[in-house]
């Protein structure tokens, strides 16, 4: 579906952080639009949170940490 709509390119990128909730608070304070206001359970037991692609040059950005 992504390829049909957007063509080839990066769907999303993930960054490891120490604490997703703290990282989301920090990026929000810098004007970055969020999809998740707080961390949530993701794959493999990680805590995840997404930044809105409209604030990150069209790339869906995921923050993840191992502390859930």
Helices and strands as residue ranges (DSSP letters): H 2-6, E 12-16, H 20-29, E 40-41, G 43-45, E 47-51, G 53-55, E 60-65
